């Protein structure tokens, strides 16, 4: 009788852990939301929805995407912790002398 109880509890634990992992992957999958946003953009371009309806759909989807990113970052990530790195801007006046300008800009 104890063996049957142990097997039953072990089986239930296994099934529940599989369900929990499936739900977790669905909650953190943003590809469905991206497809919804693309579909809404297409409907806007085809004239099926108005700009106002699109703005409402877009705001909802972007809020849900933000929630997913916050869940993926975890509780350790503080608000406003995002950093932008690796941006480079150059001015080209068409003279072909961009190397001299780059050297001057670095000084």
Order of alpha helices (4+ residues) and beta strands (2+ residues): alpha-alpha-alpha-alpha
